[in-house]
Amino acid sequence: MKVNSMKNNFKLLMNNNSKMKKANKLNDGANTFEFCLPDAKSKSGETICFGAGKCLEFCYINKGFYLIPAVQAKHEQNYNYSKQDNFAELIQNEIDSKRKKITHIRIHSGGDFYNKKYLFKWLEIAKNNPDIIFYCYTKSIPLFKKNIKLIDSINNFKYCYSLGGKFDFMIDKIKDNFSKVFQTGEQLLKEGFINASDNDFISFNESNNKIGLIYH
């Protein structure tokens, strides 16, 4: 069902993610919000994360807080809004309305870029807000590779490819930023990754392109 306008003070951007709060404390002056979708599929069966693979076995969007019916309903509503032609305008209105300055927006604690049109909406938002860092982890690697020149031309749009999906073979492990989930910090460091488990900002601020995350 298509949703045409924001109702009952529904908010698309939230800032109650515990990991983001940790990152804010570790980065003075940071104020991070996020936009979240359902996991691999919507309730109506539409594919949201077309690159999902083994990662679904440990995706935290399927655990704990994210299993609360009200939270799942919100993510489904987010998805419905994201399909609207005025999605970029809705996000922009929220950015403009926040009393506290937004410094970072994480796109997708759950879900992913499900098609080119949706990706381009976020690129438009980032381009229109050069003072905000937009960042994401993504398994929509074919979509990014096909549009990489445009994506890389927007300096405040940061991305990190995620291992564990259908398109791992497309990741250039020398040139591309990419992430991997580990059971322990010891294993993470042994394989030469940097630990971004408590600080997402490491994924786009460090010279090491191997981003490690500890399973939780």
N, C-alpha and C positions, 0 to 999 in steps of 0.2 A: 504493500500500500504506500503510495507516494505521500510524503509530507511536504506541504507547500510553505509553511512558515513556522517560526519558533513559537511554541506554545507553553504556557505555564512556567515561564522563566527557565525553560530547558537550556542547559549549558553544554556546549560541545567540548570546551577546554576545561580540564580539571587539574588540580595541583595537590592531590592527596596520596600520590604514589610514594611509598616509604623510601624507595631507592633514590628517587629524585630529590627528596628532602635531604638525604645524606649527601648527595652530590652538591646541593646548594650550600651546605655547611662547609664543604671542602673547597668551594670556589666562592670567595667573598663577593657579595653583590649579585649573585645569581638568583634568579627567580624563574623557575621552570614550570611550564604547564605541559599537559599531554593530551593527545587525541587518540582514542582507542576504538577499535572495531572488534567484532566477534572473531573467533579463530578462523579455521580454514573455510568454513561455510556459514552462511546465514541460516536462520531458522527455516527460511523458504527453500533452502537447498542451493542457493547461488554461491559459486566459488569466490572466496575472498582472498585466500592465500594459495594461489595456484602453484607456488613453488614448494609447498609444504611436503615433507617426507617423514623421515625418522624423527624429526624434531617434535612431532605431535606427541610423542611418547613422554616428553619432559617439559613441554611448553607450559609455563606457569599461568598462562591465561585460562588453563583448564583446572586450576587448583584454588583452594582457599577462598579468599575475598572475591575472586572473579567468578565463583560459582553461585554467589548470592543472586537469586532471581531478579532483584531490582537492578543489580549491576549488569547482568546479562541483557536485561531489557533496555538499559541505557545504551549499551554498545550496539544493539540491534537498531535502535533509534538513530544513533550516530551514522550507521551504515545507510539508513534510508535518507538522511540529510546529505550524505556525501554524494549521492547519485543525482542530486538536484543541480540544475544549471547555475543556481545562485549560491552554491556551497562556498565558494571563495569569498563572496560578499558576507555570508553569515559568519565565517571565521574572522574576517576583517572587522566586523561590527563588534565581536567579542574582544578582539585585541584592543580596539579603540576604547572600549568601555571599562577595561580593567583599571582600578584605582592605582594599583601598584604596577610599576613598569615590568613588562615581561621581557626577560633577557634570552630565554631559550624555549623552544617548543619541541617536545619529542613527538614525532609522528609514529603512532602505532606501538603501544606496549603490547597490543594484540592486533592481529590482522595484518594486512599488507596492501601494497598498491595492486589493485585487482585489474586495472586496465590503463591504457595510455591516457584517456580523457581524465581519469581521476588523478593520475600522477601529475598531469599538466596543471590541474587546479592548485595543487600544492606548490608547484614551481612558480605559478603566478603569485600566490600568497607570499612566498619567500622573496620574490623579486620586488614586491611592493613594500616589503618591510626589511630593508637592508640592515637595520640596527638590531635585528633579532636573529639568533642562530637557530635554524631548523635542522633537526638531525633524526636519523632513523637507522635501524637495522633492517635489512630486507633480503628476502629470498626471490624477489621478482627480478632476477638477474637478467634474463633475456630482454625485459622491458627497459631496464637501465642501459644495457649495452647498446641497444638500438638508438637510444636517445642521449648517449653519453656526452656529446659535444654541448648540447643545450644544458644538460644538468651541471656539467663542470663549469659552465659560464656563469653560474649563479653562485657567487663566493660564499654566501651564508647558508647554503643548502649542503649539509654534510651527510654522508651515507657510509654504511659499513655492510658489506655482504655477509650473510650468515651461513655457515656450514650446517649440514644436516637436512638439506632439501634436495629436490630433484635436479637442480642445476649446479651442483658443486663443481662439476667438470669445467664450467665456464669461468670460474674464478682464477685469475692470474695471481698466484700466491707470492709473486715477486713484486708486482706493481699495485695490486688492489688491496685496500683495507678489507680485512675479513675477520670474522669472529668465530670462536668455537667454544662450546660448553664443556666444562670439565667437572669431574666428581670431586676433585680436591685442588687446593691451591698449589700443593707440591707438584702435582702432575702438570698443572698449567705452566709453572715456571720452568720445569724440566724440558718442556717442548719449546721454550723460547717465546712464550706469549707474555704480554703485560696484563695485569689484573685490573679489569674495569668493573668488577662486581659491585663495588660501592660508589663508583664514580664514572658515569657514562661519558663525561667530558673527555676522558682519556682516549676514547675511540676516535676523536677527531683533533686532539691537541698534541699527540705524541708522534715521534718519528717512526716508531715501531708499528708496522702495519698489521701485526698479529695480535688481535684483541681477545683476551681470555675472559670467560665468565664462569663462575662456579655455580653448579647446579644447586637449586634450593627449592 
